[in-house]
Amino acid sequence: MEITLYHYIILALIIFCIGFAGLVLSRNMIKALICIEIIMSAINLNFIAFTSFKNYIFLNGMVFALFITAVSALQSAIGLVLIYLIYKNKENITSEEIEELKG
């Protein structure tokens, strides 16, 4: 059996749904940050799969995947710093109990 583009799309959809469900259901901010990273990985998988199967000459999907990876790493670093500062001040990182973040 040959692996086709549809297999990659279904795999990315499953990974995206797992990340989204974890993001909606998580109360801990670190778990939510990890779930956002899982969602970004599913998006990267789609970009790379479409570039590999549909467009052999132009590597636009690979460039977007590289850009998303860089932005995702930056987001994780800033998010972890913010979570550390909140924990340092409140001794708690549960997102439901932090009232200061509400607008």
PDB file as gemmi writes it, atoms N, CA and C in Angstrom:
CRYST1    1.000    1.000    1.000  90.00  90.00  90.00 P 1                      
ATOM      1  N   MET A   1       0.838  -1.174   0.000  1.00  0.00           N  
ATOM      2  CA  MET A   1       0.000   0.000   0.000  1.00  0.00           C  
ATOM      3  C   MET A   1       0.891   1.248   0.000  1.00  0.00           C  
ATOM      4  N   GLU A   2       0.585   2.166  -0.856  1.00  0.00           N  
ATOM      5  CA  GLU A   2       1.363   3.381  -0.983  1.00  0.00           C  
ATOM      6  C   GLU A   2       0.773   4.484  -0.100  1.00  0.00           C  
ATOM      7  N   ILE A   3       1.647   5.243   0.528  1.00  0.00           N  
ATOM      8  CA  ILE A   3       1.198   6.356   1.355  1.00  0.00           C  
ATOM      9  C   ILE A   3       0.948   7.550   0.448  1.00  0.00           C  
ATOM     10  N   THR A   4      -0.266   8.085   0.515  1.00  0.00           N  
ATOM     11  CA  THR A   4      -0.652   9.191  -0.350  1.00  0.00           C  
ATOM     12  C   THR A   4      -0.828  10.459   0.470  1.00  0.00           C  
ATOM     13  N   LEU A   5      -1.213  11.510  -0.232  1.00  0.00           N  
ATOM     14  CA  LEU A   5      -1.444  12.794   0.418  1.00  0.00           C  
ATOM     15  C   LEU A   5      -2.595  12.710   1.410  1.00  0.00           C  
ATOM     16  N   TYR A   6      -3.603  11.922   1.097  1.00  0.00           N  
ATOM     17  CA  TYR A   6      -4.756  11.794   1.990  1.00  0.00           C  
ATOM     18  C   TYR A   6      -4.387  11.193   3.333  1.00  0.00           C  
ATOM     19  N   HIS A   7      -3.420  10.291   3.347  1.00  0.00           N  
ATOM     20  CA  HIS A   7      -2.957   9.730   4.613  1.00  0.00           C  
ATOM     21  C   HIS A   7      -2.340  10.817   5.493  1.00  0.00           C  
ATOM     22  N   TYR A   8      -1.547  11.685   4.877  1.00  0.00           N  
ATOM     23  CA  TYR A   8      -0.942  12.775   5.640  1.00  0.00           C  
ATOM     24  C   TYR A   8      -1.992  13.771   6.136  1.00  0.00           C  
ATOM     25  N   ILE A   9      -2.995  14.035   5.305  1.00  0.00           N  
ATOM     26  CA  ILE A   9      -4.054  14.960   5.714  1.00  0.00           C  
ATOM     27  C   ILE A   9      -4.846  14.393   6.888  1.00  0.00           C  
ATOM     28  N   ILE A  10      -5.153  13.122   6.840  1.00  0.00           N  
ATOM     29  CA  ILE A  10      -5.898  12.492   7.935  1.00  0.00           C  
ATOM     30  C   ILE A  10      -5.053  12.466   9.208  1.00  0.00           C  
ATOM     31  N   LEU A  11      -3.768  12.169   9.071  1.00  0.00           N  
ATOM     32  CA  LEU A  11      -2.885  12.192  10.237  1.00  0.00           C  
ATOM     33  C   LEU A  11      -2.803  13.590  10.841  1.00  0.00           C  
ATOM     34  N   ALA A  12      -2.667  14.603   9.993  1.00  0.00           N  
ATOM     35  CA  ALA A  12      -2.621  15.981  10.487  1.00  0.00           C  
ATOM     36  C   ALA A  12      -3.938  16.374  11.140  1.00  0.00           C  
ATOM     37  N   LEU A  13      -5.055  15.915  10.600  1.00  0.00           N  
ATOM     38  CA  LEU A  13      -6.356  16.206  11.199  1.00  0.00           C  
ATOM     39  C   LEU A  13      -6.482  15.574  12.582  1.00  0.00           C  
ATOM     40  N   ILE A  14      -6.016  14.349  12.721  1.00  0.00           N  
ATOM     41  CA  ILE A  14      -6.059  13.682  14.025  1.00  0.00           C  
ATOM     42  C   ILE A  14      -5.175  14.410  15.030  1.00  0.00           C  
ATOM     43  N   ILE A  15      -3.975  14.794  14.615  1.00  0.00           N  
ATOM     44  CA  ILE A  15      -3.068  15.522  15.510  1.00  0.00           C  
ATOM     45  C   ILE A  15      -3.660  16.880  15.887  1.00  0.00           C  
ATOM     46  N   PHE A  16      -4.265  17.563  14.911  1.00  0.00           N  
ATOM     47  CA  PHE A  16      -4.892  18.858  15.185  1.00  0.00           C  
ATOM     48  C   PHE A  16      -6.042  18.713  16.175  1.00  0.00           C  
ATOM     49  N   CYS A  17      -6.875  17.689  15.999  1.00  0.00           N  
ATOM     50  CA  CYS A  17      -8.013  17.479  16.913  1.00  0.00           C  
ATOM     51  C   CYS A  17      -7.543  17.148  18.323  1.00  0.00           C  
ATOM     52  N   ILE A  18      -6.477  16.380  18.451  1.00  0.00           N  
ATOM     53  CA  ILE A  18      -5.928  16.080  19.774  1.00  0.00           C  
ATOM     54  C   ILE A  18      -5.418  17.356  20.437  1.00  0.00           C  
ATOM     55  N   GLY A  19      -4.702  18.170  19.685  1.00  0.00           N  
ATOM     56  CA  GLY A  19      -4.204  19.432  20.229  1.00  0.00           C  
ATOM     57  C   GLY A  19      -5.324  20.378  20.602  1.00  0.00           C  
ATOM     58  N   PHE A  20      -6.355  20.475  19.764  1.00  0.00           N  
ATOM     59  CA  PHE A  20      -7.470  21.376  20.043  1.00  0.00           C  
ATOM     60  C   PHE A  20      -8.265  20.911  21.259  1.00  0.00           C  
ATOM     61  N   ALA A  21      -8.507  19.609  21.356  1.00  0.00           N  
ATOM     62  CA  ALA A  21      -9.219  19.080  22.524  1.00  0.00           C  
ATOM     63  C   ALA A  21      -8.416  19.317  23.794  1.00  0.00           C  
ATOM     64  N   GLY A  22      -7.122  19.129  23.731  1.00  0.00           N  
ATOM     65  CA  GLY A  22      -6.286  19.391  24.894  1.00  0.00           C  
ATOM     66  C   GLY A  22      -6.275  20.861  25.265  1.00  0.00           C  
ATOM     67  N   LEU A  23      -6.302  21.737  24.269  1.00  0.00           N  
ATOM     68  CA  LEU A  23      -6.328  23.175  24.535  1.00  0.00           C  
ATOM     69  C   LEU A  23      -7.626  23.598  25.193  1.00  0.00           C  
ATOM     70  N   VAL A  24      -8.728  23.047  24.744  1.00  0.00           N  
ATOM     71  CA  VAL A  24     -10.036  23.406  25.307  1.00  0.00           C  
ATOM     72  C   VAL A  24     -10.201  22.830  26.708  1.00  0.00           C  
ATOM     73  N   LEU A  25      -9.701  21.636  26.941  1.00  0.00           N  
ATOM     74  CA  LEU A  25      -9.936  20.953  28.214  1.00  0.00           C  
ATOM     75  C   LEU A  25      -8.883  21.217  29.282  1.00  0.00           C  
ATOM     76  N   SER A  26      -7.756  21.799  28.917  1.00  0.00           N  
ATOM     77  CA  SER A  26      -6.690  21.951  29.905  1.00  0.00           C  
ATOM     78  C   SER A  26      -6.922  23.165  30.785  1.00  0.00           C  
ATOM     79  N   ARG A  27      -6.595  23.011  32.044  1.00  0.00           N  
ATOM     80  CA  ARG A  27      -6.674  24.111  32.991  1.00  0.00           C  
ATOM     81  C   ARG A  27      -5.292  24.672  33.296  1.00  0.00           C  
ATOM     82  N   ASN A  28      -4.301  23.874  33.098  1.00  0.00           N  
ATOM     83  CA  ASN A  28      -2.929  24.288  33.357  1.00  0.00           C  
ATOM     84  C   ASN A  28      -2.394  25.030  32.142  1.00  0.00           C  
ATOM     85  N   MET A  29      -1.730  26.141  32.368  1.00  0.00           N  
ATOM     86  CA  MET A  29      -1.264  26.962  31.252  1.00  0.00           C  
ATOM     87  C   MET A  29      -0.110  26.318  30.494  1.00  0.00           C  
ATOM     88  N   ILE A  30       0.684  25.518  31.148  1.00  0.00           N  
ATOM     89  CA  ILE A  30       1.777  24.829  30.453  1.00  0.00           C  
ATOM     90  C   ILE A  30       1.206  23.763  29.516  1.00  0.00           C  
ATOM     91  N   LYS A  31       0.174  23.053  29.958  1.00  0.00           N  
ATOM     92  CA  LYS A  31      -0.472  22.079  29.084  1.00  0.00           C  
ATOM     93  C   LYS A  31      -1.103  22.762  27.880  1.00  0.00           C  
ATOM     94  N   ALA A  32      -1.692  23.932  28.084  1.00  0.00           N  
ATOM     95  CA  ALA A  32      -2.276  24.676  26.965  1.00  0.00           C  
ATOM     96  C   ALA A  32      -1.199  25.096  25.975  1.00  0.00           C  
ATOM     97  N   LEU A  33      -0.050  25.484  26.460  1.00  0.00           N  
ATOM     98  CA  LEU A  33       1.059  25.871  25.589  1.00  0.00           C  
ATOM     99  C   LEU A  33       1.558  24.675  24.787  1.00  0.00           C  
ATOM    100  N   ILE A  34       1.619  23.520  25.406  1.00  0.00           N  
ATOM    101  CA  ILE A  34       2.027  22.303  24.701  1.00  0.00           C  
ATOM    102  C   ILE A  34       0.999  21.929  23.634  1.00  0.00           C  
ATOM    103  N   CYS A  35      -0.280  22.109  23.936  1.00  0.00           N  
ATOM    104  CA  CYS A  35      -1.322  21.795  22.958  1.00  0.00           C  
ATOM    105  C   CYS A  35      -1.268  22.735  21.761  1.00  0.00           C  
ATOM    106  N   ILE A  36      -0.909  23.990  21.984  1.00  0.00           N  
ATOM    107  CA  ILE A  36      -0.728  24.916  20.866  1.00  0.00           C  
ATOM    108  C   ILE A  36       0.439  24.456  19.996  1.00  0.00           C  
ATOM    109  N   GLU A  37       1.481  23.935  20.610  1.00  0.00           N  
ATOM    110  CA  GLU A  37       2.614  23.402  19.841  1.00  0.00           C  
ATOM    111  C   GLU A  37       2.191  22.185  19.020  1.00  0.00           C  
ATOM    112  N   ILE A  38       1.320  21.353  19.559  1.00  0.00           N  
ATOM    113  CA  ILE A  38       0.825  20.189  18.817  1.00  0.00           C  
ATOM    114  C   ILE A  38       0.009  20.645  17.608  1.00  0.00           C  
ATOM    115  N   ILE A  39      -0.799  21.680  17.784  1.00  0.00           N  
ATOM    116  CA  ILE A  39      -1.578  22.223  16.675  1.00  0.00           C  
ATOM    117  C   ILE A  39      -0.644  22.775  15.591  1.00  0.00           C  
ATOM    118  N   MET A  40       0.401  23.469  16.010  1.00  0.00           N  
ATOM    119  CA  MET A  40       1.357  24.006  15.035  1.00  0.00           C  
ATOM    120  C   MET A  40       2.081  22.875  14.291  1.00  0.00           C  
ATOM    121  N   SER A  41       2.336  21.774  14.958  1.00  0.00           N  
ATOM    122  CA  SER A  41       2.970  20.628  14.292  1.00  0.00           C  
ATOM    123  C   SER A  41       2.050  20.032  13.226  1.00  0.00           C  
ATOM    124  N   ALA A  42       0.752  19.995  13.500  1.00  0.00           N  
ATOM    125  CA  ALA A  42      -0.198  19.500  12.502  1.00  0.00           C  
ATOM    126  C   ALA A  42      -0.226  20.418  11.285  1.00  0.00           C  
ATOM    127  N   ILE A  43      -0.159  21.714  11.520  1.00  0.00           N  
ATOM    128  CA  ILE A  43      -0.128  22.665  10.408  1.00  0.00           C  
ATOM    129  C   ILE A  43       1.148  22.492   9.590  1.00  0.00           C  
ATOM    130  N   ASN A  44       2.271  22.309  10.268  1.00  0.00           N  
ATOM    131  CA  ASN A  44       3.539  22.067   9.560  1.00  0.00           C  
ATOM    132  C   ASN A  44       3.484  20.796   8.727  1.00  0.00           C  
ATOM    133  N   LEU A  45       2.865  19.762   9.270  1.00  0.00           N  
ATOM    134  CA  LEU A  45       2.741  18.507   8.536  1.00  0.00           C  
ATOM    135  C   LEU A  45       1.946  18.705   7.250  1.00  0.00           C  
ATOM    136  N   ASN A  46       0.889  19.496   7.310  1.00  0.00           N  
ATOM    137  CA  ASN A  46       0.114  19.783   6.101  1.00  0.00           C  
ATOM    138  C   ASN A  46       0.932  20.541   5.070  1.00  0.00           C  
ATOM    139  N   PHE A  47       1.650  21.571   5.498  1.00  0.00           N  
ATOM    140  CA  PHE A  47       2.465  22.328   4.552  1.00  0.00           C  
ATOM    141  C   PHE A  47       3.500  21.447   3.877  1.00  0.00           C  
ATOM    142  N   ILE A  48       4.174  20.628   4.639  1.00  0.00           N  
ATOM    143  CA  ILE A  48       5.222  19.778   4.077  1.00  0.00           C  
ATOM    144  C   ILE A  48       4.637  18.703   3.166  1.00  0.00           C  
ATOM    145  N   ALA A  49       3.493  18.140   3.558  1.00  0.00           N  
ATOM    146  CA  ALA A  49       2.874  17.110   2.719  1.00  0.00           C  
ATOM    147  C   ALA A  49       2.405  17.685   1.391  1.00  0.00           C  
ATOM    148  N   PHE A  50       1.772  18.846   1.414  1.00  0.00           N  
ATOM    149  CA  PHE A  50       1.324  19.441   0.159  1.00  0.00           C  
ATOM    150  C   PHE A  50       2.495  19.830  -0.732  1.00  0.00           C  
ATOM    151  N   THR A  51       3.566  20.313  -0.141  1.00  0.00           N  
ATOM    152  CA  THR A  51       4.742  20.654  -0.948  1.00  0.00           C  
ATOM    153  C   THR A  51       5.362  19.396  -1.554  1.00  0.00           C  
ATOM    154  N   SER A  52       5.422  18.332  -0.787  1.00  0.00           N  
ATOM    155  CA  SER A  52       6.055  17.104  -1.278  1.00  0.00           C  
ATOM    156  C   SER A  52       5.245  16.433  -2.380  1.00  0.00           C  
ATOM    157  N   PHE A  53       3.929  16.456  -2.253  1.00  0.00           N  
ATOM    158  CA  PHE A  53       3.117  15.710  -3.206  1.00  0.00           C  
ATOM    159  C   PHE A  53       2.631  16.536  -4.391  1.00  0.00           C  
ATOM    160  N   LYS A  54       2.479  17.834  -4.227  1.00  0.00           N  
ATOM    161  CA  LYS A  54       1.862  18.614  -5.295  1.00  0.00           C  
ATOM    162  C   LYS A  54       2.810  19.531  -6.045  1.00  0.00           C  
ATOM    163  N   ASN A  55       3.876  19.969  -5.421  1.00  0.00           N  
ATOM    164  CA  ASN A  55       4.711  20.982  -6.047  1.00  0.00           C  
ATOM    165  C   ASN A  55       6.171  20.647  -5.790  1.00  0.00           C  
ATOM    166  N   TYR A  56       6.802  20.039  -6.774  1.00  0.00           N  
ATOM    167  CA  TYR A  56       8.176  19.595  -6.581  1.00  0.00           C  
ATOM    168  C   TYR A  56       9.198  20.701  -6.832  1.00  0.00           C  
ATOM    169  N   ILE A  57       8.839  21.711  -7.595  1.00  0.00           N  
ATOM    170  CA  ILE A  57       9.802  22.746  -7.968  1.00  0.00           C  
ATOM    171  C   ILE A  57       9.902  23.826  -6.904  1.00  0.00           C  
ATOM    172  N   PHE A  58       8.766  24.378  -6.514  1.00  0.00           N  
ATOM    173  CA  PHE A  58       8.749  25.460  -5.546  1.00  0.00           C  
ATOM    174  C   PHE A  58       8.627  24.897  -4.140  1.00  0.00           C  
ATOM    175  N   LEU A  59       9.381  25.435  -3.222  1.00  0.00           N  
ATOM    176  CA  LEU A  59       9.392  24.944  -1.850  1.00  0.00           C  
ATOM    177  C   LEU A  59       8.695  25.924  -0.901  1.00  0.00           C  
ATOM    178  N   ASN A  60       7.582  26.501  -1.340  1.00  0.00           N  
ATOM    179  CA  ASN A  60       6.870  27.471  -0.509  1.00  0.00           C  
ATOM    180  C   ASN A  60       6.376  26.858   0.795  1.00  0.00           C  
ATOM    181  N   GLY A  61       5.885  25.642   0.739  1.00  0.00           N  
ATOM    182  CA  GLY A  61       5.400  24.979   1.950  1.00  0.00           C  
ATOM    183  C   GLY A  61       6.508  24.732   2.956  1.00  0.00           C  
ATOM    184  N   MET A  62       7.683  24.384   2.462  1.00  0.00           N  
ATOM    185  CA  MET A  62       8.826  24.177   3.353  1.00  0.00           C  
ATOM    186  C   MET A  62       9.247  25.480   4.026  1.00  0.00           C  
ATOM    187  N   VAL A  63       9.198  26.574   3.266  1.00  0.00           N  
ATOM    188  CA  VAL A  63       9.560  27.880   3.831  1.00  0.00           C  
ATOM    189  C   VAL A  63       8.542  28.284   4.889  1.00  0.00           C  
ATOM    190  N   PHE A  64       7.247  28.070   4.609  1.00  0.00           N  
ATOM    191  CA  PHE A  64       6.223  28.375   5.612  1.00  0.00           C  
ATOM    192  C   PHE A  64       6.387  27.511   6.854  1.00  0.00           C  
ATOM    193  N   ALA A  65       6.719  26.232   6.667  1.00  0.00           N  
ATOM    194  CA  ALA A  65       6.922  25.350   7.814  1.00  0.00           C  
ATOM    195  C   ALA A  65       8.104  25.809   8.660  1.00  0.00           C  
ATOM    196  N   LEU A  66       9.166  26.238   8.008  1.00  0.00           N  
ATOM    197  CA  LEU A  66      10.318  26.763   8.739  1.00  0.00           C  
ATOM    198  C   LEU A  66       9.951  28.033   9.497  1.00  0.00           C  
ATOM    199  N   PHE A  67       9.182  28.911   8.863  1.00  0.00           N  
ATOM    200  CA  PHE A  67       8.741  30.143   9.513  1.00  0.00           C  
ATOM    201  C   PHE A  67       7.836  29.831  10.705  1.00  0.00           C  
ATOM    202  N   ILE A  68       6.912  28.892  10.554  1.00  0.00           N  
ATOM    203  CA  ILE A  68       6.014  28.518  11.653  1.00  0.00           C  
ATOM    204  C   ILE A  68       6.813  27.900  12.799  1.00  0.00           C  
ATOM    205  N   THR A  69       7.829  27.114  12.490  1.00  0.00           N  
ATOM    206  CA  THR A  69       8.660  26.528  13.537  1.00  0.00           C  
ATOM    207  C   THR A  69       9.398  27.603  14.319  1.00  0.00           C  
ATOM    208  N   ALA A  70       9.915  28.613  13.614  1.00  0.00           N  
ATOM    209  CA  ALA A  70      10.619  29.703  14.297  1.00  0.00           C  
ATOM    210  C   ALA A  70       9.659  30.509  15.169  1.00  0.00           C  
ATOM    211  N   VAL A  71       8.485  30.812  14.650  1.00  0.00           N  
ATOM    212  CA  VAL A  71       7.497  31.562  15.432  1.00  0.00           C  
ATOM    213  C   VAL A  71       7.021  30.734  16.623  1.00  0.00           C  
ATOM    214  N   SER A  72       6.872  29.450  16.430  1.00  0.00           N  
ATOM    215  CA  SER A  72       6.435  28.569  17.507  1.00  0.00           C  
ATOM    216  C   SER A  72       7.471  28.493  18.627  1.00  0.00           C  
ATOM    217  N   ALA A  73       8.741  28.453  18.264  1.00  0.00           N  
ATOM    218  CA  ALA A  73       9.791  28.445  19.288  1.00  0.00           C  
ATOM    219  C   ALA A  73       9.807  29.752  20.063  1.00  0.00           C  
ATOM    220  N   LEU A  74       9.629  30.853  19.367  1.00  0.00           N  
ATOM    221  CA  LEU A  74       9.568  32.154  20.023  1.00  0.00           C  
ATOM    222  C   LEU A  74       8.357  32.261  20.936  1.00  0.00           C  
ATOM    223  N   GLN A  75       7.239  31.762  20.470  1.00  0.00           N  
ATOM    224  CA  GLN A  75       6.018  31.765  21.279  1.00  0.00           C  
ATOM    225  C   GLN A  75       6.200  30.927  22.543  1.00  0.00           C  
ATOM    226  N   SER A  76       6.835  29.796  22.429  1.00  0.00           N  
ATOM    227  CA  SER A  76       7.067  28.958  23.600  1.00  0.00           C  
ATOM    228  C   SER A  76       7.976  29.642  24.616  1.00  0.00           C  
ATOM    229  N   ALA A  77       9.006  30.291  24.135  1.00  0.00           N  
ATOM    230  CA  ALA A  77       9.929  30.975  25.046  1.00  0.00           C  
ATOM    231  C   ALA A  77       9.226  32.113  25.781  1.00  0.00           C  
ATOM    232  N   ILE A  78       8.483  32.926  25.058  1.00  0.00           N  
ATOM    233  CA  ILE A  78       7.771  34.040  25.700  1.00  0.00           C  
ATOM    234  C   ILE A  78       6.687  33.517  26.627  1.00  0.00           C  
ATOM    235  N   GLY A  79       5.968  32.488  26.193  1.00  0.00           N  
ATOM    236  CA  GLY A  79       4.920  31.912  27.037  1.00  0.00           C  
ATOM    237  C   GLY A  79       5.464  31.328  28.328  1.00  0.00           C  
ATOM    238  N   LEU A  80       6.588  30.632  28.245  1.00  0.00           N  
ATOM    239  CA  LEU A  80       7.169  30.061  29.457  1.00  0.00           C  
ATOM    240  C   LEU A  80       7.668  31.138  30.414  1.00  0.00           C  
ATOM    241  N   VAL A  81       8.199  32.236  29.874  1.00  0.00           N  
ATOM    242  CA  VAL A  81       8.618  33.343  30.734  1.00  0.00           C  
ATOM    243  C   VAL A  81       7.414  33.954  31.440  1.00  0.00           C  
ATOM    244  N   LEU A  82       6.333  34.160  30.708  1.00  0.00           N  
ATOM    245  CA  LEU A  82       5.122  34.712  31.327  1.00  0.00           C  
ATOM    246  C   LEU A  82       4.551  33.777  32.390  1.00  0.00           C  
ATOM    247  N   ILE A  83       4.536  32.491  32.092  1.00  0.00           N  
ATOM    248  CA  ILE A  83       4.035  31.524  33.063  1.00  0.00           C  
ATOM    249  C   ILE A  83       4.919  31.516  34.308  1.00  0.00           C  
ATOM    250  N   TYR A  84       6.235  31.607  34.120  1.00  0.00           N  
ATOM    251  CA  TYR A  84       7.146  31.652  35.268  1.00  0.00           C  
ATOM    252  C   TYR A  84       6.890  32.887  36.128  1.00  0.00           C  
ATOM    253  N   LEU A  85       6.696  34.034  35.484  1.00  0.00           N  
ATOM    254  CA  LEU A  85       6.440  35.258  36.250  1.00  0.00           C  
ATOM    255  C   LEU A  85       5.111  35.205  36.989  1.00  0.00           C  
ATOM    256  N   ILE A  86       4.097  34.624  36.373  1.00  0.00           N  
ATOM    257  CA  ILE A  86       2.813  34.467  37.061  1.00  0.00           C  
ATOM    258  C   ILE A  86       2.957  33.525  38.244  1.00  0.00           C  
ATOM    259  N   TYR A  87       3.684  32.421  38.048  1.00  0.00           N  
ATOM    260  CA  TYR A  87       3.879  31.479  39.146  1.00  0.00           C  
ATOM    261  C   TYR A  87       4.682  32.106  40.280  1.00  0.00           C  
ATOM    262  N   LYS A  88       5.658  32.917  39.932  1.00  0.00           N  
ATOM    263  CA  LYS A  88       6.487  33.568  40.948  1.00  0.00           C  
ATOM    264  C   LYS A  88       5.654  34.514  41.810  1.00  0.00           C  
ATOM    265  N   ASN A  89       4.679  35.183  41.210  1.00  0.00           N  
ATOM    266  CA  ASN A  89       3.848  36.129  41.958  1.00  0.00           C  
ATOM    267  C   ASN A  89       2.666  35.476  42.648  1.00  0.00           C  
ATOM    268  N   LYS A  90       2.044  34.480  42.030  1.00  0.00           N  
ATOM    269  CA  LYS A  90       0.792  33.906  42.545  1.00  0.00           C  
ATOM    270  C   LYS A  90       0.921  32.513  43.133  1.00  0.00           C  
ATOM    271  N   GLU A  91       2.049  31.821  42.898  1.00  0.00           N  
ATOM    272  CA  GLU A  91       2.252  30.439  43.355  1.00  0.00           C  
ATOM    273  C   GLU A  91       1.211  29.476  42.765  1.00  0.00           C  
ATOM    274  N   ASN A  92       0.661  29.823  41.597  1.00  0.00           N  
ATOM    275  CA  ASN A  92      -0.352  28.996  40.970  1.00  0.00           C  
ATOM    276  C   ASN A  92      -0.353  29.295  39.477  1.00  0.00           C  
ATOM    277  N   ILE A  93      -0.495  28.262  38.636  1.00  0.00           N  
ATOM    278  CA  ILE A  93      -0.554  28.501  37.196  1.00  0.00           C  
ATOM    279  C   ILE A  93      -1.830  27.938  36.588  1.00  0.00           C  
ATOM    280  N   THR A  94      -2.839  27.706  37.393  1.00  0.00           N  
ATOM    281  CA  THR A  94      -4.118  27.257  36.864  1.00  0.00           C  
ATOM    282  C   THR A  94      -4.804  28.452  36.216  1.00  0.00           C  
ATOM    283  N   SER A  95      -5.212  28.300  34.974  1.00  0.00           N  
ATOM    284  CA  SER A  95      -5.729  29.438  34.218  1.00  0.00           C  
ATOM    285  C   SER A  95      -7.078  29.913  34.724  1.00  0.00           C  
ATOM    286  N   GLU A  96      -7.842  29.076  35.406  1.00  0.00           N  
ATOM    287  CA  GLU A  96      -9.152  29.497  35.913  1.00  0.00           C  
ATOM    288  C   GLU A  96      -9.042  30.375  37.149  1.00  0.00           C  
ATOM    289  N   GLU A  97      -7.983  30.247  37.893  1.00  0.00           N  
ATOM    290  CA  GLU A  97      -7.859  30.984  39.147  1.00  0.00           C  
ATOM    291  C   GLU A  97      -7.125  32.315  39.012  1.00  0.00           C  
ATOM    292  N   ILE A  98      -6.601  32.598  37.851  1.00  0.00           N  
ATOM    293  CA  ILE A  98      -5.874  33.839  37.652  1.00  0.00           C  
ATOM    294  C   ILE A  98      -6.845  34.875  37.094  1.00  0.00           C  
ATOM    295  N   GLU A  99      -7.222  35.837  37.899  1.00  0.00           N  
ATOM    296  CA  GLU A  99      -8.209  36.834  37.514  1.00  0.00           C  
ATOM    297  C   GLU A  99      -7.582  38.068  36.871  1.00  0.00           C  
ATOM    298  N   GLU A 100      -6.292  38.285  37.045  1.00  0.00           N  
ATOM    299  CA  GLU A 100      -5.652  39.490  36.541  1.00  0.00           C  
ATOM    300  C   GLU A 100      -5.496  39.500  35.033  1.00  0.00           C  
ATOM    301  N   LEU A 101      -5.589  38.348  34.389  1.00  0.00           N  
ATOM    302  CA  LEU A 101      -5.418  38.290  32.947  1.00  0.00           C  
ATOM    303  C   LEU A 101      -6.693  38.642  32.195  1.00  0.00           C  
ATOM    304  N   LYS A 102      -7.812  38.737  32.891  1.00  0.00           N  
ATOM    305  CA  LYS A 102      -9.072  39.078  32.236  1.00  0.00           C  
ATOM    306  C   LYS A 102      -9.106  40.581  31.970  1.00  0.00           C  
ATOM    307  N   GLY A 103      -9.638  40.939  30.802  1.00  0.00           N  
ATOM    308  CA  GLY A 103      -9.626  42.335  30.374  1.00  0.00           C  
ATOM    309  C   GLY A 103     -10.632  43.239  30.974  1.00  0.00           C  
TER     310      GLY A 103                                                      
END                                                                             
